[in-house]
Amino acid sequence: MGEFLKFDNALWQRVVSLLEYDAASPLTLTTGFFLFAFLVFGVGYLMVRGRAHLRTLYVVLFSLYFYYKLSGLYLLLLLFVALSDYLIGRRVYCIKQRGGSGGGWVALSVVINVAILVYFKATNFFVDLVNGLYAEGTLDWESVVVPAGVSFFVFQSIAYVVDIKRGVIEPLRRFSSYLFLLSFFPKMFLGPLVKAKEFIPQIEAAKATVTREDFGRAVALIAGGMIKYAVIAKAIGALFVAPAFAGKLGDGGFVALMAIYGFTLQIYCDFSGYSDIAQGVALMLGFRLPDNFDAPYHSATITEFWRRWHISLSTWLKDYLYISLGGNRCGSVRTYLNLILTMLLGGLWHGVGMTFIAWGLLHGVALALHKVWLKVVPGAKSVGAQMGVVCRVVATLVTFHIVAFGWLLFTADDMTVVGDMLSRIAYNFSFEDVALVVEGSAVAFVIMGVGYLLHAMPRRWDEALRRGVVKVGVVGQWLIMVAAIWLVMECGMLLAAETGAGGGLPMYAAF
């Protein structure tokens, strides 16, 4: 009897642990526990996917569970934003039906959502600033923890209300459907941001269908995304970028330059890999999320880069910020200022600090200067496909280095680090260090080389590879998934043994 009670207690503790939030081990799409939870979820999903309302409730419950396991009681913040904008959206629609504008209610939605972002994003910066100007402890304020994915669900919610105001969509009738739009677990963490007019019909569809081609494409997306995110990005970051920025690999200029190149690849693989996984998981459920990255380092101009990088975010910034500021409708000077202000606010969206301000200004000014270039230089092109081969190669290299410098601003703790890294490259660069550094970090350089080669692949090769995954059939697809999972697990264990770095959240979990 005693043994049975011990077993029963152990089982109960295990059940409780499945329901509790563990800050040390949050749930993401790349954790082993998510794989188990998703398989269990999938069994139930097969039984409800043909019944729209029941399917919505089922997915919403799992999405809320997912977010609780990711962020704990910040789930209440998500529910507050959802309920607030669901009600505001309906109110705006009613006013418009009676001939009004509903602008005041839209403003209320924007104020509420922006206030949430400002509190979580700017409080720590403001407290540190005050304490730095006066005396440490002037503001005795406990550090604010930023909820995972807060920027994404806040931006998504603002867009929903604005789209109702613009007449693009009608408000959802059921609160559960709006919760689905806001909390759908594959996109909850790092996006992509979806357009309500494109995603709502999928929520309300009678049946979520998954074709054989959809399943194969989903496997290709998930397997490729896992390798980009959990192998390439994690390995480069742990083995080279992090120790290089920390000064553990020396103070040579070559190390500094390679650290910037390494981070440039790392952040792409981190973001795009997670987006690919999100797309694949959603596709397995019968939902289509938009492409979020399109080989951004192939870009020959900064304008082209922002058409390829984090496409859903750049589209959101254009549709709901740039256009709201006046876009290009108020003359050239105003257009340039709108671009700069949009990117400045985009930088502050990522974080409040001088480095993010500098990053936003860099991209805003670069976009404005490119607009000027197109206007004053006869025959200037906006995208690389319109250029000759030599011109395209040179322009791509220039654009890549502008973007890479931006990533230095993006990742540096402060402007002192930026200055130090640039100083090392300018005044302490020696070709004699190259062989020594490469030999000392050979694994990291091999992975970096593979990562850049994969990124350099033409789009048609990538599509051919995905078609190949579709053609190998279900057995082959499962073998591919098992191989990808095994590779990720092996890489995680090797990195943990080498550096003590485990899995967990992507670099910018607070987005």
PyMOL commands that set and color helices and strands:
alter all, ss='L'
color gray80, all
select helices_A, chain A and resi 2-19+32-48+52-97+103-133+150-166+175-183+185-188+196-204+212-245+253-284+296-298+302-308+311-322+332-350+354-376+384-386+389-411+415-427+432-440+442-456+459-471+473-499
alter helices_A, ss='H'
color red, helices_A
deselect
rebuild
show_as cartoon
